[in-house]
């Protein structure tokens, strides 16, 4: 978390560009993470009801 994580992500990005590959985590991972966090918030708001992800 914080500056250390930023440095790791930047390092991964630079290496991926140099190697001609997709950096990880990619946008798909970010989108899925937001979906999971949103579902967790919805579940909490509903008293712990299970929320199904699409």
Secondary structure, DSSP 8 states (H G I E B T S, - for coil): -THHHHHHHHHHHHHHHHHTS--SS-HHHHHHHHHHHHHHHHHHHTTS------
